[in-house]
Amino acid sequence: MNFNFSDFFDDVKAWMSECNEVAAKYQSGSENFWIWVYVSSSDLVEKYNNHPFAFQQMTVIVNWLKHYTVDYSPLYFEEADLI
């Protein structure tokens, strides 16, 4: 399975910048923010053909956001729904 790590991490960097913009626009604890996080992170993983590395990296980032977002409102998502 071919995987371009450089391209992936460039996309993650862009995703994180956009995440900051979305958090500023909707507030990081809002439903709109979390819907964007789940949909966009899933889209990014799909871009890399659901490669296990991409899946694991985005899962780590989403879980970090969930844990460290002060305003996190606990929307219910199954673990499988994260990505």
ABEGO torsion letter per residue (X at the ends): XBBBAAAAAAAAAAAAAAAAAAAAAAEAABAAAAAAAAAAAAAAAAAAGGBAAAAAAAAAAAAAAAAABAABBBBBBBAAAAX
